[in-house]
Amino acid sequence: MEIFYTKIIESIIVVTILVVTRNIVNRLIDKTTIDKLIQKSRTQLVKRVIHLIILIIGFTLIMIIWGVKQSDLAVFMGSVLTIVGVAFFAQWSFLSNITSSIILFFGHSVKIGDHI
C-alpha cells in the first residue's frame, strides 16, 4: 500500500510541475504577443500546439511512474508516431506550416506598423 502512496505523490508532483510549466509558457507567449503585436489567432494556435506537447510529456511521465515498461512505452509511441507520420506525409505542408508558425512567432522581429 505504501508503494501506491509514493506513486500518487510522484504523480501529483509531475502534474504540479506541468501546470506551472504551462502557466510560465502562457505568460511567455502573452508577453511575446504584446511585445511584437501579434494577432490573437496566431497566439491561440501556438498555445494549443505547445499545450499538446506538454500534455504528451506529462502523460508519458505518469505512465513511467505507474510502472509501464519503457520498452512497451517505446513500442506504443513508435506505433502512434508511425501512424501519425503516415497521416502527416499526405499533409506535410500542414505540419511544416505549424512548425514555421511557431518559429516565426518567437523569432519574427517585424511588428505591425514597422516600415520595411
N, C-alpha and C positions, 0 to 999 in steps of 0.2 A: 504494500500500500504506500510505503514511503517513496518508492520509485515514481509512482504517479504524481505525488506532490512535487517532486523535483521537476518532472516533465511539465507540469502545469505552470510552475513558477518560471521555467525557461521559456515556455510559450508566451506567457504574459510579458516577459521582458522583451521578446522578439517583437510582439505586437506593439508594445510601447515604443520601441526604437523605430519601428516602421511608421507609426503615427507621427512621431517627432520629425523623422526624415521627410515625410510628406508635407508637414507644415513648413519646414525650412525650404523645401523645394517650391512650395506655393509662394512663399514670401520672395524668393529669388526671382521667380517668374513674374510676379506682380511688380517688383522693383524694376526689372528689365523692361516690362511693358510701359511703365510710367517714364523711365529714362529715355527710351527710344521711340515713344509714341507709336506703339504697335497696336494693330486692331485687336479688338476683343475676341473675334472669331479665331484668329491665329493663336491667341493665348490659350483659349479653351482646347484647341487641338493639341498643343504641346503638353498641356496639363494632363489630358487624357492618356496620351502615349506614355508619359513618364509615370503616371499613377499605375498604369498597367504593368510596366516594368517593375515597379516597387512591389506590386501585388504578387507577381510571379516569384520574385526573390523571397518574399515573406512566406509564400506557400511552400516553396522548396525548403526553406529553413525549418519550418514547422514539421514538414514530413520527415526531415532528417532527425529532428528532436524526438519524434514519436517512434523512431526505430525502423523506418523504411530503409532497406539496404541501399547503399549508394549505387550498386550495380543495377538493381531493379529500377531505381530512380533514373539512372542514365539511360536504360533501355526505354523507359516510358517517355522521357524527354526527347530522346533521339527519334522515337516514332512520331511524336507530336510535331517536332520540328521538321521531319521529313514530309509529313502531310502538309504542313503549313508552307514549306518550301516549294512543294509541287504546286500548291494553290497560288502562291505568290509568283511563281515563274510565269504564269499567264498574266499576272498583274504586276510585273516588275516595275513598271513606271509608277504605279501607285505606291509601292514600297520606297522607291527612290525619292518620290515627292515628299513622303512623310519624313524621311531621313534628312533631305535637304532643307525642309521646312524647319526642323529642329536646329540644324546647323546655322541657318540664316537668322533664326530667332535670337540666338545668343551672340552671333558674330557679325551681324549686319550693322555697319556704322552710320548708315544714312537714315535721317529722320524725316518725317513729313514736314515739308516747308523748307528743307535744305535745297540749295541751288547746286546743280551738278554741272 
